[in-house]
Amino acid sequence: MAGNTFGKLLKLTTFGESHGEALGGIIDGCPAGLTLDFDFIHNEMQRRKPGQSSIVTQRKEEDEVQFLSGIFEGKTTGTPIGFIIPNTNQKSDDYSHIKDTYRPSHADYVYEQKYGIRDYRGGGRSSARETASRVVGGAIAKQIIPDIKINAFVSSVGEIFIDKPYQDLDFSMTESNEVRCPDVASAEKMIAYIKEIKKQGDTVGGTITCVIQNVPIGLGEPVFDKLHAELGKAMLSINAVKGFEFGSGFCGAKMKGSEHNDSYNPDGTTKSNLSGGIQGGISNGMDIYFRVAFKPVATLIQKQEVLTNQGEIIEQQGKGRHDPCVVPRAVPIVEAMAALVIADYFLQNKIYS
């Protein structure tokens, strides 16, 4: 299986399955001499872990990271950083009923068609649990670029949207509620809606907005390695993501050039920021902001039609512990992938400039 490594200079390779012994990863290209804040890494993992509130999966995993290499006396050595995250609360029997069936909108069918074998326990390698390793990588990436601020938050659940621009939000409020929405009034509506959806045995999608501030001018390349292209790839690699837009996004397609152009100030900043902090694939020093769309979780705790490996259509009800809405737990994952991209380009810019 290919495609388990992300990045160019700063590379993250992940391994492991949802119900295997452990998840893990190797971070290559991290500069030597970086003093790591292990409490910060732990806190990032706590933000992503399952079982943290009533509106997420109740699987209980502490997600404690064990570092195996690349660190000496609390500092990076410049060699590959190896780590594992033990799986301690697998309930593989929850998935025995899907051993011979393919769930709609999961990777079950295409996975088996491609590889001729699949680990049906929680989706195996295609499980969103793989993202735990990404959060470790992102937590270290954030420490490579401490002056760059990355804040993601839930901006919508279903039809409930924050009706304020991000500039009017207090990012310190994001962690004040279980849905991770910095607008308290909207958060209350989102939480109530997710709980109602959960009672119905159904799921709902949503969006996450990410804002990256204090980005230096010059990150990114003008052709295939555009900064926004790599951010898009990073976000679209996250489980359940169906869309990515930065700056004016799809709304920009409705505008005239005279409305959309960002006029300059004498110091090189721009009066507006419909470019989303990136022009010609290169950061321009303004805030980078983008939005990521997540589909509803495909596993429903209600009956739906599934395909058997004998080519029959039968009814089956989902079992196990699943998120009714994935976006609250995906916030640190979005931040982690953004940090990996920005840190990688930061290191490239440092070497080649």
N, C-alpha and C positions, 0 to 999 in steps of 0.2 A: 504493500500500500504506500503510495507516494502522497505528497502534500501535507506532511506533518510539521513542516518548518516554515516559520514566518520571519521576514526581515532580511536585510542585506549585510550590514556591518554588525548590528545588534540582532542576533538571531535567537528565536525561541523555538525549540522542538519539543512537542508534547507527546506523551504516551499514556497508555492505560485505558481501561474500560470501566463503565459505570459500576459493574458488579464484580470486577476483578479484585486482586489484592490491594492495589493502590493505583493512583494516578501519579503522574510525575512529569518532569521536564528537564531540559538542559538549556541554559542560557549561555550563549557564546558571544564574545565581543564586548562584554562589559568591561569598562576601563578598570585598571588596577588601582588600588588605594582608596576606593570608595568605602567610607564607613557606613555600614548598613544599619538602619533603624528597624530592628526586628519587631518591635511593638507596632510600628506602622504596618508592616507586612501582615502581622496577625490581625490588625483591625480591618484591613482591606479584605481579608479572607472572611472575617465575621460578617461583613456587609453582603457577601455573596452566598454564604452558606445556607443550606436548606433548614427548615424548622425554626426560623427566626421570628415568625409572626403568624397570626391566624389566617392571613390571606396568601400564604405560600405553601408549598409542599411540606408535609410534616415528617419527612425523612430527617433523622437526627444524625448529623455528621459534624464533628468539631472542626474538621478541615485543618488540623495542625500540620504545619509544614516541617519536614525534616530535611535539612540541608546536608548534602553528602560530600560536596567538593567545591573548590573555587573560593573558599572563604577561610581566612586565618586571622584569629584574634579580632574578629568582628569586621575585618576589612576584606574587600575583594582582592584576589591575587592576579586577576587578568586571565586566569585559566577558566575552562568551562565550569559553570555553577550547576551542579546536579542537585535535584531535590525530588522528594516523593511526598505524596499526601495519602496516607492510608485510608482505605474504605473500611469503616467500622460498623456500618448499619445497613448492610445489604439484606434485602428480603427477596431473594431470587425467585421464590415460589410464587410471588405476586405476578410473575410473568410466564409461568408454565402454561397458562391457557392460550398464549399466543405463539407457542412453539411452532405450530403448523399453520398459522394464519398471518396475513399481512394487513396491518392496520392502515386505514385511509390517511393520507397526508403525512405518513411517517416514511423513513428511509428503508423500512423492512424489505419491500419487494425489490427495489432497485439495487439495494446492497447485496441481496442474495443472487440476483441476476448477474451482477458484476463480478463478485468474488466466489460464488458457488457455495458460500457458507456464511452464516451470520450468528452473532451472539445475541440471542433474543432477550437476554436479561437487561431490561431497561434501555435497550437500543445499543448496548455495547459501546463501540467506539463512536457511533453517531449520537450518543447521548449528550445532552447539554452539560452533564457533569464534567466533561472534558474541559470546560471553561474555567474550572478551578485553577488549573495550571496556568492559564492565561493571566489570571489575576495576580498570581505570584510574579510572573514576568513583568506585568504592568506596575506592580508595587516597587520593583527594583528600577524599572525605567523611569518612574516618577522621581526617584532619588538621583538619577543622572541629570535631570533637568529641573532642579528644585525651584528655580525662579519662574518657570512656566506653570501657570495655574490651569488645571483641567477640572471642570465641573459639569457633570451630567445630572439630569433629573428627569422624572416622568412628566411629560408635557401633555399627555392625553391617555385616557382609558376609554375604549369604545367611542362614544360620541361626546364624552366629557373632555373639554379642552381648557387649558389655561388661556385666559383672554388678555394676557399682559405680555409685552415684549420682555425678553430676558434681562434687559437693562434695568427693569423695574422690580426684579426679583432679588431676594436676599438668599444667596446660595447657602448660607449657614443654617437655613431652615429646612434644607432638603432632608436631613437625617432626623428631623423632629417628628416624623410620622412614618408609619409602616409602608406607605406607598411610595415614599421618596419623592414627594412633590413639594416644592418650596412655597407654593401658594396654598395656604391653609384651608381656605374656603373650598377650593377645587379638590384638595386632598380628601376632605371629608366626604364629598360626593363620590369620588373615585373608590374610596374604601367601602362605602355602603353598597355601591354597584357591584364591586368584585365579590363581596359577601353574598349578595343576592344571586349572582351567577353561579357561585360555588354551591349554594343550596340546590340549584337546579341540575347539578351534575354537569354543567356546561363550562365553557371557557370564553375568554374575551381577549382581544388584542389591544395594542396601544402604541404610543410613540415615546421615544426618549430624545431629548435635546441635549447636545453637548456644546459647551463653550470653552474655548482654549484661549487664554489671555497671556500677554507678555511674550508672544512669539517673536523672535528676531526676524528681521527681513532677510530673505534669501534661502529659506528652506524649500527644497523641491527642485525639480528639473522641468524644462519647458516642453518635453516631448512625451515619451512613454512613462516616465517616472514623475509625473505631475503629483504634487503633494495631495491634492484632493482625490486623485485616482487611487493612491495608496490608502488614504483614509476610507474611501469607498470599498476597496477590497477588504480592508480590515473589518469593517462593520458588516459587510455582506457575508463574511465567513462565520459570523456568530449564528448559532442555532436560532431558527424561527424568524430571522430577519428577511423581510420582503422588499424593503425600499430604503434608499439613502438619498438625501438631498442636502446641499450645502448652500449657504448664502441665500439668495432669493429663490433658489430651487425651481420647482415647477411653476411657481407664481411668476417668475421672471419671464416665462414664455408668453405671458399675457400682456407684457409691458412694451412700451416703445423705448427705443434707445435713449431718447431725451429724458425719459423717466428713470431709466435704469442706471445710467452712467454715474459713477462715484466721482464727483468733482474734488480736485485737490485743494488742500490748504498749503500755505507757503512752506511748511515744515515737512511736506511729503505725506502727511496723513490725509485722510479723505473725509469729506463732510458727511457722506452717508457710507454705508458698508454693505451694499447689496452684493458685492463681490465675495462676501463671507471671509475676508482676510486673505484670499488667495487670488492672484491675477497671473494668467499665463502659466499656471501650475506652480507658482512660486509665492511664498508667504510675503505679504506686504507690510507686516507689522501691526495691522488692525486685528481685532478679535476674529478668530476662526470659529464659526458656529455651523452646526449641521443637525439634521434630524434623522432618526433611524426608526423605521416602521417594523413592528413585530406582529406576526400573525397570532391568532388564538392558538393556544396549546392544542395539539391534535388529539391527545388522549382525553376522552370524555367518560365520566362516570355515569353513563347512560348507554342504552343499546344503540348500536349503529351497524350498518352492513360492513362486513370484512370479506376479503378473498382468502380462500384456503389454498394450500400448496397442491391441491387436487383440482383447482380450477372452479371451485364452487363458491357461491355467494351465500353466506350465512349471517345470522345476527349474533353479535357478541357485545358484552358490556365491559368497559375498561375497569381494571382493578389497580390497587397500589396507591402510591402517594405522589400526587402530581399538582403542579401549580395551576390554579384557576386563571391566573394572569401572570405572564412571565416577566413583565417589565420592571416591577420593583426590584427583583434580584438581578436584573440585567444591567442596572445602572453602573455598578462597579466594573462590569465586564466591558461596557462601552468605554469607560474611562481608561481601563487597562489597555485595550487595543489602541486607543488614541495615543496613550503615553508611549507604547512601543513604536508607533509610527513616528511620532515627533522626536523621540530620543534617537531613533535610527538616523533620521535626516539631520538631526543636530550633530551627531558624530561624523556623518559624511561631510557636512559643511565645514566642520572643524578641521578635518584632515585635508580636504581638497581646496579650501579657500586660501 
